[in-house]
Amino acid sequence: MEYVGLLAPIAFVFALAALSQVGTLKKEVEQLKKELNLKK
């Protein structure tokens, strides 16, 4: 069970990276929505 404590920091880093990716995706989706609305 000791190795779980060692994996926690790695999991935390991956979680931060995933949140960053989600934020980037949201920005891209918003930009695409704006572009689509302009073309209508």
C-alpha positions in Angstrom: 0.0 0.0 0.0 3.0 2.3 0.4 3.3 2.7 -3.4 -0.1 4.4 -3.5 1.5 7.4 -1.7 4.2 7.6 -4.3 1.7 7.6 -7.2 -0.4 10.4 -5.7 1.9 13.3 -6.9 2.1 11.8 -10.4 -1.7 11.5 -10.5 -2.0 15.1 -9.3 0.3 16.3 -12.2 -1.8 14.3 -14.7 -5.0 15.8 -13.3 -3.6 19.3 -13.6 -2.6 18.6 -17.2 -6.0 17.2 -18.0 -7.7 20.3 -16.5 -5.5 22.5 -18.6 -6.4 20.5 -21.8 -10.1 20.9 -20.9 -9.7 24.6 -20.6 -7.9 24.8 -24.0 -10.7 22.7 -25.6 -13.4 25.0 -24.2 -11.6 28.0 -25.7 -11.3 26.3 -29.0 -15.0 25.3 -29.0 -16.0 28.9 -28.2 -13.9 30.2 -31.0 -15.4 27.7 -33.4 -18.9 28.7 -32.3 -18.1 32.4 -33.0 -16.8 31.5 -36.4 -19.9 29.4 -37.3 -22.2 32.2 -36.2 -20.4 34.7 -38.3 -20.9 32.5 -41.4 -24.7 32.2 -41.0 
